[in-house]
Amino acid sequence: MTGPTTSALAAGLGATLILAVAGSSSPVVASSAGARQTGPTLSSAVSTANPPVRVARPNRTWQRLPAAPIPAPYALASVWTGSQMLIFGRVSRTYPARGFDVLAAYRPANSTWRRLPSGPGPKGESEGSASAVWTGKEMIVWGKANVAFSPLTGRRRALSASPIALRAAPTLVVWTGRQMIGWGGGCCGEAAADGAAYTPATSSWQKLPAGPLAGRYASGAWTGRDLIIAGGSNADGKIFADAAAYTTATNSWQKLANLPVPLEGAVAVWDGHEVLLVGGRTRLAGRLRLVTHGFAYNPATNRWRQLPAMGQGRIGQVAVWTGRQLLMWGGETLRAGVWVAPPHGVAYEPAHNRSSALPTSPLRGRISPTAVWTGRQMIIWGGQSIGNPTPRSLNDGAAYTP
């Protein structure tokens, strides 16, 4: 994605928002449109004679990954299995073309790659996206290939047809512990308001009931009980501020309080208490502006709060939750009116409500990489370069240890 200008947001629900236009020192002031609505409560022995040698673990460090055994793909998706990162992608040399899928496994314990059998992609398929979840046994890919891979057995099986006819993965796909749920989005002008749930145990699909949100490319996260969706945009460029929750136990939707501003392109994580939305852009007075402040939604109170500033606004970023911090990396930002993709990132700690810059990554800046949290490291891989020369897919990566 690309986006035009930078913005600095201030204040939360019912307050005043101050947004600075990139390249200008004059703030633009507007009143917040975030409504407070009634909503649901959502859930969510050593010898002292010979003491052991203590080896300090390096903190706040980056380490480049060895070269991957697959060509640079687009339509990336990845999962963490508990011991390895599985990466799926689609490779297409020309347009239109007969694409082919690639699948690889990276094991951090010994810094090794393994290429896995993945099968061919459909002829002429060049646009669209893929999303993936890890079930504990399989990596399920929805979108460019509707398949399940078992890294233990090497088995690859096709999924039955989804009840929603999208040409790509929904923009929001989560794993509940029992089902893969997807909602919204699509490809190539689609901006659906449909959703579906896939149950691997029975290899069956269930279409979600109609919800209160219009079709869009959305942001959201799974809380352990509910799929919370907020903001997003449609194919006509409209950016939304409304939000909703889908509860699996009751197979029903509930409208939630609006975001303080319309927001698209944000990345969402669940920290155990709040849904954290970071990055993205908004529209004010007819102009697009990157957002420098994130937002947090508390299901217990049905309210949003604004997060502290996180440096330059960005879009095309990735984020992971470590159990203590949100780590955000990548994306593109405006610098002196020029779009750049700097190799920098940000950490946000909810416990102290503060953000801090990450050390500079050894990777070239990029948009839309894929990322996982291993329990010890954030692993970043792939993505797209921007600017000149012609943007291209990348197949390198790095691991960050907080």
MIDOLUM-757550 format. One record per residue (C-alpha): residue in one letter; x negated, y, z. Coordinates in pm, whole numbers. Each point is the difference from the previous one (the first is absolute). Example, Ala and Ser with C-alpha at 12.3 -4.5 7.8 and 13.67 -1.06 7.14 Angstrom:
2
+--------+--------+--------+--------+
! residu !     px !     py !     pz !
+--------+--------+--------+--------+
!      A !  -1230 !   -450 !    780 !
!      S !   -137 !    344 !    -66 !
+--------+--------+--------+--------+
END
This chain:
402
+--------+--------+--------+--------+
! residu !     px !     py !     pz !
+--------+--------+--------+--------+
!      M !      0 !      0 !      0 !
!      T !   -100 !    360 !    -28 !
!      G !    126 !    304 !    175 !
!      P !    -49 !    369 !    -33 !
!      T !    -75 !    219 !    304 !
!      T !   -115 !    -23 !    361 !
!      S !    222 !     74 !    298 !
!      A !    -40 !     44 !    372 !
!      L !    308 !    -90 !    201 !
!      A !     89 !    125 !    345 !
!      A !    274 !    -70 !    254 !
!      G !    249 !   -285 !     17 !
!      L !    373 !    -37 !      0 !
!      G !    194 !    322 !      1 !
!      A !   -316 !    212 !     -5 !
!      T !   -171 !    220 !   -259 !
!      L !   -232 !   -154 !   -256 !
!      I !   -307 !    188 !   -119 !
!      L !   -152 !   -129 !   -323 !
!      A !   -316 !    147 !   -149 !
!      V !    -25 !    -14 !   -377 !
!      A !   -334 !   -129 !   -128 !
!      G !   -222 !    284 !   -111 !
!      S !    202 !    257 !    195 !
!      S !    -47 !    141 !    350 !
!      S !    362 !    105 !     29 !
!      P !    236 !   -243 !    171 !
!      V !    346 !    -73 !   -133 !
!      V !    265 !    -22 !    273 !
!      A !    319 !   -203 !    -16 !
!      S !    245 !   -136 !    255 !
!      S !     11 !   -372 !     69 !
!      A !    288 !   -203 !   -140 !
!      G !    -50 !   -297 !    235 !
!      A !    335 !    -92 !    156 !
!      R !     36 !   -176 !    334 !
!      Q !    239 !   -285 !    -29 !
!      T !    123 !   -267 !    234 !
!      G !   -174 !   -326 !    -79 !
!      P !    -65 !   -348 !    136 !
!      T !   -255 !   -110 !    256 !
!      L !   -244 !   -210 !   -205 !
!      S !   -249 !   -246 !    128 !
!      S !   -190 !    -66 !    -12 !
!      A !  -3031 !  -1479 !   1571 !
!      V !   -364 !    137 !    -78 !
!      S !   -318 !    -66 !    189 !
!      T !   -148 !    306 !    169 !
!      A !   -347 !   -151 !    -20 !
!      N !      8 !     12 !   -381 !
!      P !    248 !    270 !   -100 !
!      P !    118 !     -8 !   -361 !
!      V !   -153 !    236 !   -251 !
!      R !    252 !    269 !    -91 !
!      V !      9 !     83 !   -367 !
!      A !    170 !    330 !    -79 !
!      R !    253 !    -15 !   -282 !
!      P !    -55 !    284 !   -247 !
!      N !    293 !    238 !     15 !
!      R !    130 !    250 !   -254 !
!      T !   -206 !   -157 !   -277 !
!      W !     65 !    -95 !   -362 !
!      Q !   -138 !   -305 !   -179 !
!      R !     26 !    -64 !   -373 !
!      L !    155 !   -328 !   -105 !
!      P !   -190 !   -228 !   -239 !
!      A !    113 !     -1 !   -361 !
!      A !    337 !   -166 !    -55 !
!      P !     33 !   -289 !   -249 !
!      I !    296 !    154 !   -185 !
!      P !     30 !    282 !   -255 !
!      A !    149 !    331 !    111 !
!      P !    379 !    -38 !     17 !
!      Y !    290 !    238 !     37 !
!      A !    331 !    -72 !    181 !
!      L !   -197 !   -101 !    309 !
!      A !    140 !   -183 !    302 !
!      S !   -179 !   -157 !    296 !
!      V !     61 !   -181 !    330 !
!      W !   -205 !   -104 !    303 !
!      T !     33 !   -368 !     92 !
!      G !   -183 !     10 !    331 !
!      S !   -333 !    -97 !   -154 !
!      Q !     -3 !    136 !   -354 !
!      M !    135 !    278 !   -219 !
!      L !    194 !   -124 !   -302 !
!      I !     12 !    242 !   -293 !
!      F !    239 !    -25 !   -297 !
!      G !    -11 !    217 !   -310 !
!      R !     93 !     24 !   -367 !
!      V !   -266 !     54 !   -268 !
!      S !     92 !    140 !   -342 !
!      R !   -263 !    102 !   -254 !
!      T !    227 !    181 !   -246 !
!      Y !    355 !    132 !    -19 !
!      P !    211 !   -186 !    -84 !
!      A !   -194 !   -315 !     85 !
!      R !     17 !   -348 !    134 !
!      G !    -87 !     65 !    360 !
!      F !   -134 !   -252 !    244 !
!      D !     10 !    -24 !    377 !
!      V !   -302 !    -25 !    228 !
!      L !    -17 !   -126 !    356 !
!      A !   -298 !     -2 !    234 !
!      A !    -76 !    -61 !    367 !
!      Y !   -256 !    197 !    203 !
!      R !   -123 !   -146 !    333 !
!      P !   -160 !    266 !    226 !
!      A !   -158 !   -258 !    234 !
!      N !   -262 !    -88 !   -263 !
!      S !     58 !    280 !   -253 !
!      T !     94 !   -237 !   -279 !
!      W !    252 !      5 !   -285 !
!      R !    190 !   -286 !   -161 !
!      R !    198 !     26 !   -320 !
!      L !    332 !   -185 !     13 !
!      P !    218 !   -132 !   -284 !
!      S !    272 !    252 !    -79 !
!      G !    154 !    -73 !   -340 !
!      P !     74 !    228 !   -298 !
!      G !    213 !    310 !      9 !
!      P !    288 !     68 !   -242 !
!      K !    -75 !    124 !   -349 !
!      G !     34 !    373 !    -52 !
!      E !     26 !     77 !    372 !
!      S !   -198 !    314 !     83 !
!      E !    206 !    216 !    236 !
!      G !    138 !    -59 !    346 !
!      S !   -133 !   -104 !    338 !
!      A !    -40 !   -292 !    236 !
!      S !     53 !    -44 !    373 !
!      A !    -99 !   -292 !    221 !
!      V !     63 !   -147 !    344 !
!      W !   -170 !   -276 !    202 !
!      T !    235 !   -259 !    148 !
!      G !   -260 !   -188 !    204 !
!      K !    -31 !   -258 !   -277 !
!      E !     39 !    181 !   -330 !
!      M !    -64 !    332 !   -167 !
!      I !    326 !     95 !   -171 !
!      V !    -35 !    249 !   -286 !
!      W !    304 !    191 !   -118 !
!      G !    -13 !    213 !   -312 !
!      K !   -257 !    -62 !   -272 !
!      A !     16 !   -371 !     89 !
!      N !    276 !   -151 !    210 !
!      V !   -207 !   -281 !    145 !
!      A !   -132 !   -150 !    324 !
!      F !   -362 !   -107 !     49 !
!      S !   -135 !   -237 !    267 !
!      P !   -372 !     64 !     62 !
!      L !    -23 !   -329 !    192 !
!      T !    133 !   -228 !   -272 !
!      G !    -57 !    221 !   -304 !
!      R !    363 !    -53 !    -96 !
!      R !    179 !    267 !   -202 !
!      R !    379 !     -7 !    -27 !
!      A !    246 !    228 !   -173 !
!      L !    276 !    168 !    199 !
!      S !    361 !    -37 !   -101 !
!      A !    157 !    305 !   -167 !
!      S !     64 !    298 !    224 !
!      P !    360 !    131 !     20 !
!      I !   -124 !    352 !    -80 !
!      A !   -112 !     58 !   -357 !
!      L !   -310 !    217 !     38 !
!      R !   -286 !      1 !   -250 !
!      A !   -250 !     34 !    286 !
!      A !    -17 !    -47 !    374 !
!      P !    221 !    213 !    222 !
!      T !   -201 !    293 !    133 !
!      L !     50 !   -123 !    355 !
!      V !    -70 !   -368 !     83 !
!      V !    -42 !   -138 !    354 !
!      W !    -31 !   -336 !    178 !
!      T !    230 !    -53 !    298 !
!      G !   -150 !   -323 !    128 !
!      R !    267 !   -198 !   -183 !
!      Q !     83 !    190 !   -317 !
!      M !   -154 !    228 !   -261 !
!      I !    223 !    305 !    -40 !
!      G !    -28 !    251 !   -281 !
!      W !    194 !    317 !    -73 !
!      G !     11 !    282 !   -254 !
!      G !   -220 !    112 !   -284 !
!      G !    -87 !   -205 !   -303 !
!      C !   -187 !    101 !   -312 !
!      C !     13 !    219 !   -302 !
!      G !    281 !    238 !     91 !
!      E !    175 !   -227 !    247 !
!      A !     79 !    134 !    345 !
!      A !    223 !   -268 !    145 !
!      A !    199 !     -2 !    322 !
!      D !     12 !   -380 !      4 !
!      G !   -171 !   -236 !    240 !
!      A !    -48 !   -373 !     47 !
!      A !   -142 !   -247 !    252 !
!      Y !   -190 !   -318 !    -89 !
!      T !    -18 !   -291 !    246 !
!      P !   -300 !   -229 !    -77 !
!      A !    136 !   -283 !    219 !
!      T !    295 !    -47 !   -235 !
!      S !   -146 !    164 !   -313 !
!      S !    313 !    213 !    -15 !
!      W !     93 !    365 !    -53 !
!      Q !    263 !    215 !    163 !
!      K !    103 !    339 !   -136 !
!      L !     16 !    275 !    263 !
!      P !    327 !    188 !     48 !
!      A !     28 !    346 !   -149 !
!      G !   -168 !    261 !    219 !
!      P !     46 !    374 !     62 !
!      L !   -305 !    112 !   -201 !
!      A !    -12 !     91 !   -368 !
!      G !   -240 !   -186 !   -228 !
!      R !   -363 !    103 !     42 !
!      Y !   -366 !    -89 !     36 !
!      A !     -8 !    -16 !    378 !
!      S !   -229 !    -13 !    303 !
!      G !     74 !   -215 !    303 !
!      A !   -109 !   -266 !    246 !
!      W !    122 !   -309 !    186 !
!      T !     40 !     54 !    376 !
!      G !     48 !   -361 !    105 !
!      R !    375 !     37 !    -22 !
!      D !     81 !    258 !   -266 !
!      L !   -122 !    118 !   -338 !
!      I !    -22 !    378 !     30 !
!      I !      0 !    198 !   -325 !
!      A !    -69 !    372 !    -20 !
!      G !    -43 !    259 !   -274 !
!      G !   -112 !    -94 !   -350 !
!      S !     80 !    128 !   -348 !
!      N !    195 !   -110 !   -306 !
!      A !    -83 !    -14 !   -370 !
!      D !    126 !    358 !    -48 !
!      G !   -250 !    137 !    251 !
!      K !    246 !     65 !    281 !
!      I !   -166 !    -39 !    342 !
!      F !    209 !   -123 !    292 !
!      A !     -3 !     66 !    375 !
!      D !    265 !   -250 !    110 !
!      A !    -71 !   -329 !    175 !
!      A !    173 !   -327 !     88 !
!      A !    -60 !   -329 !    181 !
!      Y !     93 !   -349 !   -119 !
!      T !     53 !   -247 !    287 !
!      T !    -49 !   -364 !    -96 !
!      A !    190 !   -139 !    300 !
!      T !    323 !    170 !   -107 !
!      N !    -74 !     28 !   -374 !
!      S !    102 !    366 !     23 !
!      W !   -128 !    354 !    -56 !
!      Q !     -4 !    303 !    228 !
!      K !    -67 !    361 !   -104 !
!      L !   -285 !    162 !    194 !
!      A !   -109 !    358 !     69 !
!      N !   -149 !    179 !   -298 !
!      L !   -370 !     66 !    -38 !
!      P !    -93 !    362 !     83 !
!      V !    -83 !     50 !   -371 !
!      P !     60 !   -192 !   -322 !
!      L !   -301 !   -231 !    -41 !
!      E !   -126 !   -233 !   -273 !
!      G !   -317 !   -206 !    -38 !
!      A !    -51 !    -45 !    374 !
!      V !   -137 !   -325 !    146 !
!      A !    175 !   -150 !    302 !
!      V !   -121 !   -224 !    285 !
!      W !    170 !   -121 !    319 !
!      D !   -208 !     55 !    316 !
!      G !    229 !   -189 !    238 !
!      H !    193 !    313 !    103 !
!      E !     29 !    225 !   -303 !
!      V !     -5 !    -12 !   -377 !
!      L !   -293 !    218 !   -109 !
!      L !     28 !    167 !   -343 !
!      V !   -321 !    156 !   -135 !
!      G !   -104 !    166 !   -325 !
!      G !    230 !     81 !   -288 !
!      R !    155 !    320 !   -126 !
!      T !    311 !    214 !     35 !
!      R !    180 !    260 !   -208 !
!      L !     59 !    357 !    114 !
!      A !    144 !    283 !   -208 !
!      G !    -19 !   -223 !   -305 !
!      R !   -372 !    -78 !     39 !
!      L !   -170 !   -323 !    105 !
!      R !   -243 !     20 !    291 !
!      L !   -219 !   -262 !    166 !
!      V !     79 !    -59 !    366 !
!      T !   -283 !     29 !    252 !
!      H !    207 !   -104 !    302 !
!      G !    159 !   -342 !     42 !
!      F !    322 !    -85 !    182 !
!      A !    100 !   -261 !    257 !
!      Y !    345 !   -150 !     47 !
!      N !    107 !   -139 !    339 !
!      P !    284 !   -254 !    -36 !
!      A !     86 !     25 !    369 !
!      T !     87 !    370 !    -29 !
!      N !     81 !     22 !   -373 !
!      R !   -230 !    301 !    -30 !
!      W !   -298 !    103 !   -207 !
!      R !   -307 !    185 !    124 !
!      Q !   -281 !    164 !   -193 !
!      L !   -352 !   -142 !     26 !
!      P !   -315 !    213 !     24 !
!      A !   -171 !    114 !   -319 !
!      M !   -196 !   -270 !   -181 !
!      G !   -234 !    206 !   -216 !
!      Q !     87 !     50 !   -364 !
!      G !    330 !   -126 !   -132 !
!      R !    -21 !   -305 !   -224 !
!      I !    204 !   -235 !   -212 !
!      G !    -84 !   -352 !   -124 !
!      Q !   -148 !    -91 !    341 !
!      V !     10 !   -322 !    207 !
!      A !     39 !    -46 !    375 !
!      V !    -28 !   -282 !    256 !
!      W !     86 !    -34 !    369 !
!      T !   -276 !   -135 !    226 !
!      G !    198 !    -38 !    320 !
!      R !   -138 !    333 !    123 !
!      Q !    -49 !    221 !   -304 !
!      L !    146 !     71 !   -339 !
!      L !   -281 !      0 !   -256 !
!      M !     71 !    181 !   -327 !
!      W !   -234 !      3 !   -298 !
!      G !    -12 !     93 !   -366 !
!      G !    239 !    189 !   -219 !
!      E !    -45 !    323 !   -189 !
!      T !     16 !    356 !    121 !
!      L !    -25 !    352 !   -140 !
!      R !   -328 !    184 !     38 !
!      A !    -17 !    350 !   -149 !
!      G !    288 !    -90 !   -229 !
!      V !   -169 !   -316 !   -130 !
!      W !    112 !   -354 !     77 !
!      V !   -278 !   -200 !    168 !
!      A !    -18 !   -337 !    178 !
!      P !   -251 !     42 !    284 !
!      P !   -125 !   -315 !    182 !
!      H !    131 !    114 !    336 !
!      G !    258 !   -117 !    250 !
!      V !    174 !     90 !    326 !
!      A !     76 !   -177 !    327 !
!      Y !    305 !     84 !    210 !
!      E !     43 !   -112 !    364 !
!      P !    360 !     16 !    126 !
!      A !   -110 !    -43 !    364 !
!      H !   -184 !    334 !    -14 !
!      N !    196 !    151 !   -290 !
!      R !   -320 !     96 !   -178 !
!      S !   -161 !    -59 !   -337 !
!      S !   -366 !    -16 !    -99 !
!      A !   -197 !    -43 !   -321 !
!      L !   -148 !   -336 !    -90 !
!      P !   -365 !    -24 !   -105 !
!      T !    -52 !     36 !   -374 !
!      S !     63 !   -324 !   -182 !
!      P !   -259 !   -152 !   -237 !
!      L !    277 !    -43 !   -256 !
!      R !     84 !    239 !   -278 !
!      G !    326 !    181 !     75 !
!      R !    313 !   -148 !   -160 !
!      I !    375 !    -27 !      5 !
!      S !    216 !   -303 !     76 !
!      P !   -256 !   -244 !    139 !
!      T !    120 !   -293 !    208 !
!      A !    -81 !    -39 !    369 !
!      V !     38 !   -243 !    293 !
!      W !    -82 !      3 !    371 !
!      T !   -184 !   -314 !    112 !
!      G !     21 !     57 !    375 !
!      R !   -349 !    150 !    -10 !
!      Q !    -41 !    183 !   -331 !
!      M !    194 !    188 !   -264 !
!      I !    -87 !   -148 !   -340 !
!      I !     54 !    223 !   -306 !
!      W !    -18 !   -142 !   -352 !
!      G !     75 !    105 !   -356 !
!      G !    211 !    292 !   -112 !
!      Q !    -14 !    253 !   -282 !
!      S !   -254 !    273 !    -73 !
!      I !    127 !    346 !    -94 !
!      G !   -115 !    277 !   -234 !
!      N !   -275 !    -29 !   -260 !
!      P !   -111 !   -236 !   -135 !
!      T !    333 !   -167 !    -75 !
!      P !    156 !   -140 !    320 !
!      R !    -70 !   -370 !     40 !
!      S !     65 !   -291 !    231 !
!      L !   -270 !    -75 !    258 !
!      N !   -104 !   -332 !    155 !
!      D !   -228 !     95 !    288 !
!      G !     75 !     30 !    369 !
!      A !   -126 !     75 !    350 !
!      A !     79 !    -83 !    363 !
!      Y !     30 !    258 !    277 !
!      T !    -55 !    -90 !    365 !
!      P !    163 !    258 !    235 !
+--------+--------+--------+--------+
END
